[in-house]
Every structure is written in structure tokens, then in C-alpha cells.
């Protein structure tokens, strides 16, 4: 049996001892660390409970929205928000909160709460906030945040939209351009020092990209916007209309000068936002059959594509059979021999039905598409509807005649006013726009609105003829209630029945008037629609034309040079 060298054995034993001692040291360190973490000194626990840190998302400044004259329409202002640290809170003080925030808040903080941070109320008015702050209630603390304010109240609500409590855009321009206006919430660190003092700091954002705080300049004139909203509301209330819409356009550029929807609300009072119907923008989000205000457009199509002469005449007996149905004029009134101008002046359904037979279905459909119907206008706002136009294969029986008198096709007020603007400006269909400039947080212009021609569906000669006929509608025809001594107005009345599942509902109408001024050199195009008026007054020429006139005369009064 071989012998083991004694020196080698001694070295082996020493190595084992070293490793044993090393492992023992590591074990003791681990146990000591665990002991400190799991069974800390009572003095350390008591001291740590007097300190805490919390990170809270705080709304930051949001960029401004201004009108064409730099008047502020939406701004952010500092507000106070209250929170409670349950560690310092005495539930007996909950009764103090009731005076300021109501019973529900009192109940919430009348019982023990877990954690170290609970919101009490955000965005509190300064007078209320200062009164509560001065009471110095233990455990009740404040943050300074930013709140979205609309200086003109409800004016422009359906254009501007609104934000949630964290200043994130929810509708209108606020939503569509949120990426420019919105500053992401800053993370605020709230810590308690040794002497119970509160220290707050923002998270370090060095090296991060800059967001929000840009400025949106609109094409809207806030004075005209207020006029349109006021007169539209007065008109709607006078006949107890369920809804209403009005939109004013510069026909040569496509700029939206005013856009009003009724009912409206003041977004400064957040409880109003619960009324979902009132938040709807009827100008871009409501689709309806236009009725006779559509006739200038279909007459324009006929003049350019039916091979008819401007001197052509038509015989109106008050009724006409088209396919298997009878189309009649209001009260079956016979107009006799009618020129094209008289067809429009008298809103003659018989004359328009005859014109529909002179244009092929495919040509008429294609030109209506060129007028922008059945497609979104591409205005820089969210919530726009496309409208509805049947494909030419579905233009059977009385469908063409119905479309030519403004039935069987569904449009938005914005689509309709852009179509009439095409006639007013000499034949160019423009894309509407409501944003004049977008300026980023560094002051650089990153977007500029401008005239955009979409198509030219009619000739300038046809546009000129129809403009003259629309002037006669106001001076001698069914639109006399829109006639003004201050300026020459051209326009068209319309009264459309409302259909439900393809069946027209008795007693449900949309009364409209669309026109432009000055008639010989249009600077504005305006549409006024009153939806579902109650009672016996529901004709567009009777209730919408006077609203149109009042708006025009108010605008002239503030712009005498126009």
C-alpha cells in the first residue's frame, strides 16, 4: 500500500479549513442581513414611519387655442388639488371636508384607509381652496396643477371640444390636435423630511423629447362665432327644435369662419359633459336629407350635363308620375310654365324631376361625388360623418327624381355648405379647414392651413347662372324672409321630412336655409338648419330664413367695411 506524503496531507487539511471559514463568514453575513431586514430595530421603524415618498401623476400646462385674431379660446390656469395621507389623517376631521366637497367625500374619509396617498378633490376653485388651506387640517395636503379653461364659456364648444381631468383631449380640436397641445403628466415626487416637512420635486426629464405646449390658431372669428351661436339658439328655442346646426364658410379659401351646434354646453362646468347629445357636433356629425336646399346643386349638374339651355321652360301641373309613383309640389300647387330660374325660385319639384330624367344615373352619381357627397370633407376635426349616397345601380324608379329634389340622399351640413360654396366661388369644390396655423413649443410653425381645391364639378358659367337664380329666390321667391336692406343675399329654402327605416315620419322635419352674400361677389356662405321643430311652423322659408337674415345683419354691423 503506497504511503501518503505527510506535507501533502497537511496542506490539504489547511485548504479545507480556509474554505470552511470562508463559507461560515458568508453564512454569518447573510444571516445578519436577513435579521436587519426582517427584524429591524424598533427605533428605526418608528423613524421610517415618519418619512415616506410617493410619485404622483400631475397634469402639466396644455397649449393654447386662439382664434384668427389671436383671441384666446382655450387656455390652462393653475389650480389646487387636495390629497390625504392616512398616516397623519384624523378621521374626526372628515366633517370639515363635507362643507367644501359634500357628503360622499366626508364618508370616504370618515373611516381608516390603507396606503399613504388618496386624492380628495382635484382642480378646486381658488377661493374654496384658500379657505380650506387656511384651516391647516393635519394630514390634508395640496398639489398645484393646471386646469383647462374656456374663457368664452360655451362659445365654440363643438369646435374646441374638451379635455378630461388629466388634460387629455376628448373631442374637437382638443382631441384632433392633442399631440401638439398635450403635455404628458409630470411625475411629482412627494417626500417627508425628518421634521415632518413636505418636499416635492419633479422627475428628472433631462434628455427627454419635448412634448405639447404648442399653439393652435383657428380660422374661426370668435365675434362671428358668438353671433351665429346666439342667433341659432334663439331660433331653435323659438320653435322648440330638438337640434340645430349652422356653419359659415369663406367660399374662396375654404376657411371655416363659424361653426355652431345646438344644444350646446359650457365645458368649464364638467357635469354638463354628461349630456352626450349636447356634445354632438351637428355640423359634421349629423346626417340628414337636405330637402330643397339641394336643388341648386342638382340644377348645376343638369345645366352642365343634360344639354339643356338656360332659356328652357317646363310645364308644372303640380303633379308628375315617375315610374310607379307620383311626385307632387307642396299642396299640389301647379306653377304653370316655368323657366329654370323660376323652377328654383318656386322650388318646383316637377321641374327638378324632369331635369333628373335628362342626366344619366352614372353621370349624376359621379358629379355628386365630385361635389363631395358620400365622402368626408377631410376637415381637421374628429367625429366627421361621410353621409350616404346610393350607388347608380340602385337608382331605380323614382330614386333619381327624389335625389334631384333633395330626398334619398343623406348629407352633413358641412358637405352641403361646401357644395353651395362651389357655386358661390365659380365652380371649385374646396376642402374646408378650421386650423390656420400650428405652432410648436419652440415657436416654429409646423402646419399652415391654405386653400385646397378638391375638384371642379361645374363650369364658371353654370355657377354664375345659378347664383343669379338664387338671388331671385330671395328677392322674389320663397326666400323673401331672408331679404335684407343692408346687403343683397342669394339663397335657397328647404324643408325635408325625416325618414325612419325608409318611411317618412309625419310631423318630423328639418327646416333649412342656405345662402351667400353679397350676392354679386360672395364673401360668406352660411347654412342654417333647424331639426324637428315642434308645432305648425316647420318650413325653411318661414323659420330658418329669418335666422339667416339676423346672422347676416349682425355680421355686417361688426364688419361695416364688408
C-alpha positions as CSV (number, residue, x, y, z in Angstrom):
1,X,0.0,0.0,0.0
2,X,1.6,3.4,-1.0
3,X,2.3,5.9,1.7
4,X,0.8,9.4,1.7
5,X,3.3,12.2,2.0
6,X,2.7,14.0,5.3
7,X,3.4,17.5,4.0
8,X,0.8,17.0,1.3
9,X,-1.8,15.9,3.9
10,X,-1.1,19.0,6.0
11,X,-1.7,21.3,3.0
12,X,-5.0,19.5,2.2
13,X,-6.2,20.0,5.8
14,X,-5.3,23.7,5.8
15,X,-7.1,24.2,2.5
16,X,-10.3,22.6,3.9
17,X,-10.1,24.8,7.0
18,X,-9.8,28.0,4.9
19,X,-12.8,27.2,2.7
20,X,-14.9,26.2,5.8
21,X,-14.1,29.6,7.5
22,X,-15.0,31.5,4.2
23,X,-18.3,29.7,3.9
24,X,-19.0,30.3,7.6
25,X,-18.3,34.1,7.2
26,X,-20.6,34.3,4.2
27,X,-23.4,32.5,6.1
28,X,-23.0,34.8,9.1
29,X,-23.2,37.9,6.8
30,X,-26.3,36.6,5.1
31,X,-28.0,35.8,8.5
32,X,-27.1,39.3,9.8
33,X,-28.5,41.0,6.7
34,X,-31.7,39.0,6.9
35,X,-32.0,39.8,10.6
36,X,-31.7,43.5,10.0
37,X,-34.3,43.4,7.2
38,X,-36.8,41.1,8.9
39,X,-36.4,42.2,12.5
40,X,-35.3,45.9,12.3
41,X,-34.6,47.9,15.4
42,X,-37.8,49.5,16.8
43,X,-36.3,52.9,16.7
44,X,-35.5,52.6,13.0
45,X,-39.1,51.5,12.3
46,X,-40.6,54.4,14.2
47,X,-38.3,56.9,12.4
48,X,-39.1,55.5,8.9
49,X,-42.8,55.7,9.6
50,X,-42.4,59.5,9.9
51,X,-41.0,59.6,6.4
52,X,-42.4,58.5,3.1
53,X,-42.1,59.1,-0.6
54,X,-44.8,58.9,-3.3
55,X,-44.8,59.6,-7.0
56,X,-48.0,61.1,-8.4
57,X,-49.0,62.0,-11.9
58,X,-49.7,65.7,-12.1
59,X,-51.4,67.5,-15.1
60,X,-49.0,69.9,-16.9
61,X,-49.6,73.0,-18.9
62,X,-51.5,72.4,-22.1
63,X,-51.0,74.6,-25.2
64,X,-53.4,77.4,-26.1
65,X,-56.1,77.6,-28.8
66,X,-56.7,81.0,-30.3
67,X,-59.0,82.5,-33.0
68,X,-57.9,84.2,-36.2
69,X,-57.5,87.5,-34.3
70,X,-55.4,85.9,-31.5
71,X,-58.2,85.9,-29.0
72,X,-57.8,83.0,-26.5
73,X,-60.4,80.3,-26.8
74,X,-58.8,77.6,-24.6
75,X,-56.0,78.2,-22.0
76,X,-54.6,76.5,-18.9
77,X,-54.5,78.1,-15.5
78,X,-53.1,76.9,-12.1
79,X,-55.5,75.2,-9.7
80,X,-55.2,73.5,-6.4
81,X,-55.8,69.7,-5.8
82,X,-56.2,68.2,-2.3
83,X,-55.0,64.8,-1.1
84,X,-54.8,63.0,2.2
85,X,-52.0,61.0,3.9
86,X,-53.9,58.4,6.0
87,X,-50.9,58.2,8.4
88,X,-51.4,61.8,9.5
89,X,-55.2,62.0,9.0
90,X,-57.6,62.1,11.9
91,X,-60.9,60.7,10.7
92,X,-62.7,63.0,13.1
93,X,-61.8,65.9,10.8
94,X,-63.8,64.4,7.9
95,X,-66.7,66.7,8.8
96,X,-64.6,69.6,7.7
97,X,-64.5,68.2,4.2
98,X,-68.2,68.0,4.0
99,X,-68.6,71.8,3.9
100,X,-66.3,72.0,0.9
101,X,-66.8,68.8,-1.0
102,X,-70.1,67.2,0.1
103,X,-71.3,64.1,2.0
104,X,-69.7,61.5,-0.2
105,X,-66.2,62.8,0.4
106,X,-66.9,63.1,4.1
107,X,-68.0,59.4,4.2
108,X,-64.9,58.2,2.3
109,X,-62.5,59.8,4.8
110,X,-64.5,59.0,7.9
111,X,-63.0,55.5,8.0
112,X,-59.5,54.2,8.2
113,X,-57.7,54.0,4.8
114,X,-54.7,52.0,3.7
115,X,-51.7,53.4,1.9
116,X,-50.2,56.8,2.1
117,X,-51.9,58.8,-0.7
118,X,-55.6,59.4,-1.6
119,X,-57.0,62.2,-3.8
120,X,-59.7,64.2,-2.1
121,X,-60.6,66.7,-4.9
122,X,-58.8,67.9,-7.9
123,X,-59.0,71.3,-9.7
124,X,-60.6,73.2,-6.8
125,X,-61.5,76.8,-7.3
126,X,-59.0,79.3,-5.7
127,X,-61.5,80.8,-3.3
128,X,-62.6,77.4,-2.0
129,X,-59.0,76.1,-1.9
130,X,-57.6,79.0,0.1
131,X,-60.4,78.8,2.6
132,X,-59.6,75.2,3.3
133,X,-55.9,75.6,3.2
134,X,-56.1,78.3,5.9
135,X,-57.7,75.8,8.2
136,X,-54.4,73.8,8.2
137,X,-56.0,70.4,8.7
138,X,-53.4,67.8,9.7
139,X,-53.0,65.1,7.0
140,X,-54.6,67.2,4.3
141,X,-52.1,68.4,1.7
142,X,-52.2,70.2,-1.7
143,X,-50.7,70.0,-5.2
144,X,-50.7,72.8,-7.8
145,X,-51.9,71.5,-11.1
146,X,-53.2,73.0,-14.4
147,X,-56.8,73.1,-15.4
148,X,-58.3,73.7,-18.9
149,X,-60.3,76.9,-19.1
150,X,-62.5,78.2,-21.9
151,X,-62.7,82.0,-21.4
152,X,-65.7,82.5,-23.6
153,X,-67.8,79.8,-21.9
154,X,-69.9,77.8,-24.3
155,X,-68.8,79.8,-27.4
156,X,-67.0,77.4,-29.8
157,X,-67.6,74.3,-27.7
158,X,-68.3,72.0,-30.6
159,X,-65.1,73.2,-32.4
160,X,-62.8,73.3,-29.4
161,X,-64.1,70.1,-27.7
162,X,-62.9,69.4,-24.1
163,X,-60.4,67.5,-22.0
164,X,-60.5,65.0,-19.2
165,X,-59.4,65.8,-15.7
166,X,-55.8,65.0,-16.7
167,X,-55.9,67.5,-19.6
168,X,-56.1,64.8,-22.3
169,X,-58.2,65.9,-25.3
170,X,-61.5,64.1,-25.7
171,X,-63.3,65.8,-28.6
172,X,-63.0,68.6,-31.2
173,X,-59.7,70.4,-31.8
174,X,-58.6,69.3,-28.3
175,X,-58.7,65.7,-29.4
176,X,-57.7,66.0,-33.1
177,X,-54.6,68.0,-32.2
178,X,-53.8,66.5,-28.8
179,X,-50.3,65.6,-29.9
180,X,-49.5,69.3,-30.3
181,X,-51.4,70.7,-27.3
182,X,-50.9,67.9,-24.7
183,X,-48.0,67.9,-22.2
184,X,-47.7,64.4,-20.7
185,X,-48.3,64.4,-16.9
186,X,-45.2,65.1,-14.9
187,X,-44.3,62.7,-12.2
188,X,-44.0,64.6,-8.9
189,X,-42.1,63.0,-6.0
190,X,-43.5,63.9,-2.6
191,X,-41.3,63.1,0.4
192,X,-41.5,63.8,4.1
193,X,-38.4,65.1,5.9
194,X,-37.3,64.5,9.5
195,X,-39.3,67.4,10.8
196,X,-42.5,66.3,9.0
197,X,-42.0,68.9,6.3
198,X,-43.2,68.0,2.8
199,X,-40.8,68.3,-0.1
200,X,-41.8,67.9,-3.7
201,X,-39.7,67.6,-6.8
202,X,-40.4,66.7,-10.5
203,X,-38.9,63.6,-12.1
204,X,-35.7,64.3,-14.0
205,X,-36.6,64.7,-17.7
206,X,-33.2,65.8,-19.0
207,X,-32.6,64.3,-22.4
208,X,-36.2,63.5,-23.0
209,X,-38.1,64.8,-26.0
210,X,-40.2,67.9,-25.7
211,X,-44.0,67.4,-25.8
212,X,-47.0,69.6,-26.2
213,X,-47.4,73.2,-25.2
214,X,-47.9,74.1,-28.9
215,X,-50.5,76.7,-30.0
216,X,-53.4,76.1,-32.4
217,X,-54.6,79.1,-34.3
218,X,-58.0,78.7,-35.8
219,X,-59.7,80.3,-38.8
220,X,-62.7,81.0,-36.5
221,X,-63.7,84.6,-35.9
222,X,-64.9,84.5,-32.2
223,X,-67.2,87.5,-32.7
224,X,-68.9,85.9,-35.7
225,X,-68.9,82.6,-33.8
226,X,-70.8,84.2,-30.9
227,X,-73.3,85.8,-33.3
228,X,-74.0,82.6,-35.1
229,X,-74.4,80.6,-31.8
230,X,-76.6,83.2,-30.2
231,X,-79.0,83.6,-33.2
232,X,-79.1,79.8,-33.8
233,X,-80.0,79.2,-30.2
234,X,-82.7,81.9,-30.3
235,X,-84.2,80.4,-33.5
236,X,-84.1,76.9,-32.2
237,X,-85.7,77.8,-28.9
238,X,-88.5,79.8,-30.5
239,X,-89.8,76.8,-32.3
240,X,-88.6,74.2,-29.7
241,X,-86.3,72.5,-32.2
242,X,-84.6,69.3,-30.9
243,X,-81.4,70.2,-32.6
244,X,-79.9,72.8,-34.9
245,X,-76.7,73.5,-36.9
246,X,-75.1,76.5,-38.6
247,X,-71.8,76.9,-40.5
248,X,-70.2,79.9,-42.1
249,X,-67.5,79.5,-44.8
250,X,-65.2,81.7,-46.8
251,X,-66.1,80.3,-50.3
252,X,-62.8,81.4,-51.9
253,X,-60.5,79.7,-49.4
254,X,-62.5,77.0,-47.6
255,X,-61.9,78.7,-44.2
256,X,-64.5,77.9,-41.5
257,X,-65.5,81.3,-40.0
258,X,-68.0,79.9,-37.6
259,X,-69.5,76.5,-36.8
260,X,-72.4,76.2,-34.3
261,X,-74.4,73.3,-33.0
262,X,-77.5,73.3,-30.8
263,X,-77.9,72.3,-28.0
264,X,-74.5,73.4,-26.6
265,X,-72.8,73.4,-23.3
266,X,-70.1,75.1,-21.2
267,X,-67.2,72.7,-20.8
268,X,-66.0,74.8,-17.8
269,X,-68.8,73.0,-15.9
270,X,-67.7,69.4,-16.2
271,X,-71.0,68.0,-15.1
272,X,-72.5,69.3,-18.3
273,X,-70.4,66.8,-20.3
274,X,-72.7,64.0,-19.1
275,X,-75.2,65.3,-21.7
276,X,-74.0,63.2,-24.7
277,X,-76.5,64.7,-27.1
278,X,-75.3,68.2,-26.4
279,X,-71.7,67.2,-27.0
280,X,-72.5,66.1,-30.6
281,X,-71.3,68.4,-33.3
282,X,-74.3,68.5,-35.7
283,X,-72.3,70.3,-38.4
284,X,-70.0,67.3,-39.1
285,X,-71.6,64.5,-37.1
286,X,-75.3,64.6,-38.1
287,X,-76.5,63.1,-41.4
288,X,-79.9,64.1,-42.8
289,X,-81.8,64.5,-46.1
290,X,-81.3,68.1,-47.2
291,X,-84.6,68.8,-49.0
292,X,-84.8,71.7,-51.4
293,X,-81.6,73.4,-50.4
294,X,-80.1,70.6,-52.5
295,X,-81.7,71.9,-55.7
296,X,-79.0,74.5,-56.7
297,X,-76.5,71.6,-56.8
298,X,-78.6,69.2,-58.9
299,X,-79.7,72.1,-61.2
300,X,-76.0,72.9,-61.7
301,X,-75.3,69.3,-62.7
302,X,-78.2,69.4,-65.1
303,X,-77.1,72.6,-66.8
304,X,-73.6,71.2,-67.5
305,X,-74.6,67.6,-68.4
306,X,-78.2,67.5,-69.7
307,X,-77.7,69.5,-72.9
308,X,-80.4,71.9,-71.7
309,X,-80.5,75.6,-72.4
310,X,-80.7,78.3,-69.7
311,X,-83.8,79.6,-71.5
312,X,-85.5,76.2,-71.4
313,X,-89.0,76.1,-69.9
314,X,-91.0,73.4,-68.2
315,X,-94.7,72.9,-67.6
316,X,-95.7,72.3,-63.9
317,X,-99.2,70.8,-63.3
318,X,-98.5,70.3,-59.6
319,X,-98.0,66.5,-60.0
320,X,-96.0,64.2,-62.2
321,X,-95.8,60.4,-62.5
322,X,-92.3,59.0,-62.3
323,X,-92.2,55.2,-62.7
324,X,-94.9,53.8,-60.4
325,X,-95.2,56.8,-58.1
326,X,-96.5,60.4,-58.1
327,X,-94.2,63.3,-57.2
328,X,-96.0,66.5,-56.3
329,X,-95.3,70.1,-55.3
330,X,-96.2,71.5,-51.9
331,X,-100.0,71.5,-51.6
332,X,-100.1,70.1,-55.2
333,X,-99.8,73.6,-56.4
334,X,-99.4,74.0,-60.2
335,X,-96.8,76.6,-61.2
336,X,-97.6,76.5,-65.0
337,X,-94.8,77.3,-67.4
338,X,-91.6,77.7,-65.6
339,X,-88.1,78.9,-66.7
340,X,-85.1,77.4,-65.0
341,X,-84.8,80.4,-62.7
342,X,-88.5,80.1,-61.8
343,X,-88.0,76.4,-61.1
344,X,-85.5,77.3,-58.4
345,X,-87.5,80.4,-57.2
346,X,-90.6,78.4,-56.7
347,X,-88.7,75.2,-55.5
348,X,-90.6,73.3,-58.2
349,X,-90.4,69.6,-57.6
350,X,-91.9,68.9,-61.1
351,X,-89.3,70.9,-62.9
352,X,-86.5,69.2,-61.0
353,X,-87.9,65.8,-61.6
354,X,-87.9,66.5,-65.4
355,X,-84.3,67.6,-65.1
356,X,-83.4,64.4,-63.4
357,X,-84.5,62.4,-66.5
358,X,-82.1,64.3,-68.7
359,X,-78.9,63.2,-66.9
360,X,-77.7,59.6,-66.9
361,X,-77.6,58.0,-63.4
362,X,-73.9,57.3,-63.7
363,X,-73.1,60.9,-64.7
364,X,-75.3,62.3,-61.9
365,X,-73.7,60.0,-59.3
366,X,-70.2,60.8,-60.5
367,X,-70.8,64.5,-60.3
368,X,-72.4,64.3,-56.8
369,X,-69.3,62.5,-55.7
370,X,-67.2,65.3,-57.3
371,X,-69.3,67.7,-55.2
372,X,-68.1,65.8,-52.1
373,X,-71.2,63.9,-51.1
374,X,-70.8,60.4,-49.7
375,X,-67.2,61.2,-48.6
376,X,-65.7,63.0,-45.6
377,X,-64.6,66.6,-46.3
378,X,-61.2,65.9,-44.5
379,X,-61.7,68.9,-42.2
380,X,-59.1,68.7,-39.4
381,X,-61.5,67.5,-36.7
382,X,-62.6,64.2,-35.3
383,X,-66.2,62.8,-35.5
384,X,-67.0,63.7,-39.1
385,X,-69.6,61.5,-40.9
386,X,-69.4,60.6,-44.6
387,X,-73.1,60.9,-45.5
388,X,-74.9,58.4,-47.7
389,X,-75.4,58.2,-51.5
390,X,-76.7,55.2,-53.2
391,X,-74.7,53.6,-56.0
392,X,-76.0,54.2,-59.5
393,X,-77.1,50.6,-59.8
394,X,-79.7,51.4,-57.1
395,X,-81.1,54.5,-58.9
396,X,-84.3,52.7,-59.9
397,X,-87.8,54.1,-60.2
398,X,-88.2,57.4,-58.5
399,X,-84.7,57.4,-56.9
400,X,-83.2,59.9,-59.4
401,X,-86.1,62.3,-59.2
402,X,-86.0,62.1,-55.3
403,X,-82.3,62.8,-55.2
404,X,-82.8,65.8,-57.5
405,X,-85.3,67.3,-55.1
406,X,-83.1,66.5,-52.0
407,X,-84.5,63.2,-50.9
408,X,-83.0,59.8,-50.9
409,X,-79.5,61.2,-50.2
410,X,-78.1,62.0,-46.8
411,X,-75.5,64.7,-46.2
412,X,-73.9,66.6,-43.4
413,X,-74.4,70.4,-43.1
414,X,-70.7,70.9,-43.8
415,X,-70.9,68.9,-47.0
416,X,-73.9,70.9,-48.1
417,X,-72.3,74.3,-47.4
418,X,-69.2,73.3,-49.3
419,X,-71.3,72.3,-52.3
420,X,-73.0,75.7,-52.2
421,X,-69.6,77.4,-51.8
422,X,-68.6,75.7,-55.1
423,X,-71.5,77.6,-56.8
424,X,-70.6,80.9,-55.0
425,X,-66.9,80.8,-56.0
426,X,-67.3,79.9,-59.6
427,X,-67.2,76.1,-59.7
428,X,-64.3,75.0,-57.4
429,X,-65.1,72.5,-54.7
430,X,-62.7,73.3,-51.8
431,X,-61.7,71.3,-48.8
432,X,-62.8,73.1,-45.6
433,X,-60.2,73.8,-42.9
434,X,-60.5,75.2,-39.4
435,X,-56.8,75.3,-38.4
436,X,-54.9,78.3,-39.7
437,X,-51.6,77.6,-38.0
438,X,-50.0,75.1,-35.7
439,X,-47.1,76.4,-33.7
440,X,-44.9,74.0,-31.7
441,X,-43.5,74.7,-28.2
442,X,-40.4,76.4,-29.7
443,X,-42.5,78.9,-31.7
444,X,-41.9,77.2,-35.1
445,X,-44.9,77.0,-37.5
446,X,-45.2,73.3,-38.3
447,X,-48.5,73.4,-40.2
448,X,-50.3,76.2,-42.1
449,X,-53.8,75.9,-43.4
450,X,-54.4,77.0,-47.0
451,X,-56.8,76.8,-49.9
452,X,-57.1,73.2,-51.2
453,X,-59.1,72.6,-54.5
454,X,-60.7,69.2,-54.4
455,X,-62.4,69.3,-57.9
456,X,-64.3,71.5,-60.3
457,X,-67.6,69.8,-60.8
458,X,-69.3,72.6,-62.7
459,X,-68.3,75.4,-65.1
460,X,-68.0,79.0,-64.0
461,X,-70.8,79.9,-66.5
462,X,-73.2,77.5,-64.8
463,X,-72.2,78.7,-61.3
464,X,-72.9,82.3,-62.4
465,X,-76.3,81.4,-63.7
466,X,-77.3,79.5,-60.5
467,X,-76.0,82.4,-58.3
468,X,-78.3,84.7,-60.2
469,X,-81.3,82.3,-59.8
470,X,-80.6,82.0,-56.0
471,X,-80.6,85.8,-55.8
472,X,-84.1,85.8,-57.3
473,X,-85.2,83.2,-54.7
474,X,-84.5,85.8,-52.0
475,X,-85.7,88.9,-53.9
476,X,-88.9,87.4,-55.4
477,X,-89.3,83.7,-54.5
478,X,-89.7,81.5,-51.4
479,X,-86.7,83.0,-49.6
480,X,-88.1,86.6,-49.1
481,X,-87.8,86.3,-45.3
482,X,-84.0,86.3,-45.7
483,X,-84.0,89.5,-47.8
484,X,-82.1,92.4,-46.2
485,X,-81.9,96.1,-46.8
486,X,-78.2,96.1,-45.8
487,X,-76.9,93.7,-48.4
488,X,-78.0,91.6,-51.4
489,X,-78.5,88.0,-50.4
490,X,-78.7,84.9,-52.6
491,X,-80.1,81.6,-51.1
492,X,-82.4,78.7,-51.1
493,X,-85.0,77.4,-48.7
494,X,-85.6,73.7,-47.8
495,X,-88.0,71.6,-45.8
496,X,-87.2,67.9,-45.6
497,X,-89.1,65.1,-43.9
498,X,-87.2,62.8,-41.7
499,X,-87.2,59.1,-42.6
500,X,-87.0,56.2,-40.2
501,X,-86.2,52.8,-41.8
502,X,-87.1,54.2,-45.2
503,X,-90.5,55.5,-44.1
504,X,-91.1,59.3,-43.8
505,X,-92.3,60.3,-40.4
506,X,-95.3,62.5,-40.1
507,X,-94.6,65.7,-38.2
508,X,-90.8,65.4,-38.3
509,X,-89.0,67.9,-40.4
510,X,-85.7,69.7,-40.9
511,X,-86.1,73.3,-41.9
512,X,-83.1,74.9,-43.7
513,X,-81.9,78.0,-45.5
514,X,-78.5,78.2,-47.3
515,X,-77.1,81.3,-49.0
516,X,-74.3,83.7,-49.5
517,X,-73.6,87.5,-49.5
518,X,-73.0,89.9,-51.2
519,X,-74.9,88.1,-53.9
520,X,-72.9,89.5,-56.8
521,X,-69.5,88.9,-55.1
522,X,-69.9,86.3,-52.3
523,X,-67.6,86.7,-49.3
524,X,-69.5,84.4,-46.9
525,X,-71.6,81.2,-47.4
526,X,-73.9,80.3,-44.5
527,X,-76.2,77.3,-43.8
528,X,-78.8,77.3,-41.0
529,X,-80.7,74.1,-40.3
530,X,-83.4,73.6,-37.5
531,X,-84.1,70.0,-36.7
532,X,-87.5,68.7,-35.7
533,X,-89.3,71.9,-34.8
534,X,-92.4,71.4,-32.8
535,X,-95.8,72.8,-33.8
536,X,-97.2,74.0,-37.1
537,X,-94.2,76.2,-38.2
538,X,-91.7,74.0,-39.9
539,X,-91.0,75.4,-43.4
540,X,-87.4,76.5,-44.0
541,X,-88.5,79.8,-45.6
542,X,-90.6,80.6,-42.6
543,X,-88.3,79.8,-39.7
544,X,-84.7,79.3,-40.9
545,X,-84.6,82.2,-43.4
546,X,-85.2,84.9,-40.6
547,X,-82.4,83.3,-38.5
548,X,-80.1,83.5,-41.6
549,X,-81.0,87.2,-42.1
550,X,-80.4,88.1,-38.4
551,X,-76.9,86.5,-38.6
552,X,-76.0,88.3,-41.8
553,X,-77.1,91.7,-40.5
554,X,-75.2,91.2,-37.2
555,X,-72.1,90.3,-39.0
556,X,-72.4,93.4,-41.2
557,X,-72.8,95.5,-38.1
558,X,-69.5,94.4,-36.7
559,X,-67.8,94.5,-40.1
560,X,-69.1,97.6,-41.8
561,X,-66.3,97.5,-44.4
562,X,-67.7,94.2,-45.6
